[in-house]
């Protein structure tokens, strides 16, 4: 009887042990800022937290908001996305236009050192892959600073985002 119990429990133990371990380290990215590659990372010597994070905020009678943050510590870049979607929508998955006046919008903020670039044009496609995994694609997103310096963002990030 003990052998039967071990045979039953053994696959469960191994199945649960590795569920999240490989997901945390596997982040794919093709994001570019102009001609500069944006690679999510946090150097070990400066490890203040994960390279990609997200969290949701909402209320019973309003929209949900999902916040995504991606860091490229080596280049001093941070990309922040705030996606607003209807409370009736099950997941954050969808296509969102920058500064749309509807109930499905996205705002994009690129921080480069001490300069902030606000998104002005483009769209973001978000796919909720479950288990804290997300894939988002920046479709010709233009950002500018207060001096009207313009940068083009494009590409995608896919991986497990640490829920904050």
C-alpha positions as CSV (number, residue, x, y, z in Angstrom):
1,X,0.0,0.0,0.0
2,X,2.9,2.4,0.8
3,X,4.3,1.8,-2.7
4,X,1.0,2.7,-4.3
5,X,0.9,5.9,-2.2
6,X,4.5,6.8,-3.2
7,X,3.8,6.1,-6.8
8,X,0.8,8.5,-6.6
9,X,2.6,11.3,-4.7
10,X,5.9,11.2,-6.5
11,X,4.7,12.7,-9.8
12,X,2.8,15.4,-7.9
13,X,5.9,16.4,-5.9
14,X,8.0,16.8,-9.0
15,X,5.3,18.5,-11.0
16,X,4.8,21.2,-8.3
17,X,8.5,21.7,-7.6
18,X,9.4,23.2,-10.9
19,X,6.2,25.0,-11.9
20,X,7.5,28.6,-11.4
21,X,11.3,28.2,-11.3
22,X,11.9,28.3,-15.1
23,X,9.2,30.8,-15.7
24,X,10.8,33.5,-13.6
25,X,14.1,33.5,-15.5
26,X,12.7,33.2,-19.0
27,X,11.9,36.6,-20.3
28,X,11.9,37.3,-24.1
29,X,12.1,40.8,-25.4
30,X,12.6,42.5,-28.8
31,X,11.8,46.0,-27.6
32,X,13.8,48.8,-29.2
33,X,14.0,52.4,-28.2
34,X,14.9,54.0,-31.5
35,X,17.8,51.9,-32.7
36,X,18.8,50.8,-29.1
37,X,17.8,47.3,-27.9
38,X,15.9,47.3,-24.6
39,X,16.7,44.2,-22.6
40,X,14.9,43.5,-19.3
41,X,17.6,43.0,-16.7
42,X,18.6,43.9,-13.2
43,X,22.4,43.3,-12.6
44,X,23.1,41.1,-9.7
45,X,25.3,43.7,-7.9
46,X,22.3,46.2,-8.0
47,X,19.6,43.7,-7.4
48,X,16.7,45.7,-6.0
49,X,14.0,43.6,-7.4
50,X,12.8,41.8,-10.5
51,X,13.3,43.1,-14.1
52,X,9.6,42.8,-14.9
53,X,6.7,43.5,-12.5
54,X,2.9,44.0,-12.7
55,X,-0.1,44.5,-10.5
56,X,-3.9,45.2,-10.9
57,X,-5.9,47.9,-9.2
58,X,-9.7,48.3,-9.6
59,X,-13.0,49.0,-7.9
60,X,-16.4,47.5,-8.0
61,X,-18.0,50.1,-10.2
62,X,-15.1,51.4,-12.3
63,X,-12.4,50.2,-14.6
64,X,-9.6,47.8,-13.8
65,X,-6.0,49.1,-14.3
66,X,-3.1,46.8,-14.9
67,X,0.4,48.2,-14.4
68,X,3.5,46.8,-16.1
69,X,7.0,47.8,-15.4
70,X,10.1,46.6,-17.3
71,X,13.6,47.7,-16.3
72,X,16.8,47.7,-18.3
73,X,19.2,48.6,-15.5
74,X,22.3,48.4,-17.7
75,X,21.1,51.2,-19.9
76,X,19.2,53.1,-17.2
77,X,15.8,52.6,-18.9
78,X,12.4,51.9,-17.4
79,X,9.3,51.3,-19.4
80,X,5.9,51.6,-17.6
81,X,2.6,50.7,-19.1
82,X,-0.8,51.4,-17.5
83,X,-3.7,49.5,-19.2
84,X,-7.2,50.5,-18.3
85,X,-10.0,48.1,-19.2
86,X,-13.7,47.6,-18.3
87,X,-14.5,45.8,-15.1
88,X,-16.7,43.4,-17.1
89,X,-13.7,42.2,-19.1
90,X,-12.3,38.9,-17.6
91,X,-8.6,39.6,-18.4
92,X,-6.4,42.4,-19.6
93,X,-6.0,40.8,-23.0
94,X,-6.8,43.1,-25.9
95,X,-5.6,45.9,-28.2
96,X,-5.3,49.3,-26.5
97,X,-4.7,52.7,-28.2
98,X,-2.7,55.4,-26.5
99,X,-4.9,58.2,-25.0
100,X,-8.1,56.8,-26.4
101,X,-11.1,58.4,-24.6
102,X,-12.9,55.1,-24.3
103,X,-12.8,52.6,-21.4
104,X,-9.9,50.6,-23.0
105,X,-6.8,52.7,-23.0
106,X,-3.1,52.4,-22.4
107,X,-0.5,55.0,-21.3
108,X,3.2,54.5,-21.9
109,X,6.0,56.1,-20.0
110,X,9.7,55.7,-20.9
111,X,12.2,56.8,-18.2
112,X,15.7,57.3,-19.4
113,X,17.9,58.5,-16.5
114,X,16.1,61.6,-15.3
115,X,14.2,62.2,-18.5
116,X,10.6,61.0,-18.9
117,X,9.0,60.4,-22.3
118,X,5.2,60.2,-22.5
119,X,3.5,58.1,-25.1
120,X,1.6,60.1,-27.7
121,X,0.7,57.7,-30.5
122,X,0.5,54.0,-31.2
123,X,-1.1,51.0,-29.7
124,X,-0.2,48.1,-27.4
125,X,-1.5,44.5,-27.7
126,X,-1.6,42.6,-24.4
127,X,-2.1,38.9,-24.0
128,X,-2.7,37.4,-20.5
129,X,-1.1,34.0,-20.8
130,X,-2.1,33.0,-17.2
131,X,0.0,32.3,-14.1
132,X,1.4,35.8,-14.1
133,X,2.7,35.4,-17.7
134,X,2.0,38.2,-20.1
135,X,3.0,39.1,-23.7
136,X,2.7,42.6,-24.8
137,X,3.6,44.1,-28.2
138,X,4.3,47.8,-28.8
139,X,3.0,48.7,-32.2
140,X,4.8,51.9,-33.4
141,X,4.5,53.7,-30.1
142,X,5.9,57.3,-30.2
143,X,7.0,58.9,-27.0
144,X,8.3,62.5,-26.4
145,X,9.8,64.5,-23.6
146,X,9.0,68.2,-22.7
147,X,11.4,69.4,-25.3
148,X,9.5,67.4,-28.0
149,X,12.4,65.0,-28.5
150,X,10.7,62.0,-30.0
151,X,11.6,58.3,-29.7
152,X,9.9,55.3,-31.4
153,X,9.3,52.2,-29.3
154,X,8.5,48.8,-30.9
155,X,8.8,45.1,-30.2
156,X,7.5,42.8,-27.5
157,X,8.1,41.5,-24.0
158,X,6.9,38.0,-23.0
159,X,7.5,36.4,-19.6
160,X,6.4,35.9,-16.1
161,X,5.9,39.2,-14.4
162,X,6.4,39.4,-10.6
163,X,3.1,40.4,-9.1
164,X,3.7,43.4,-6.7
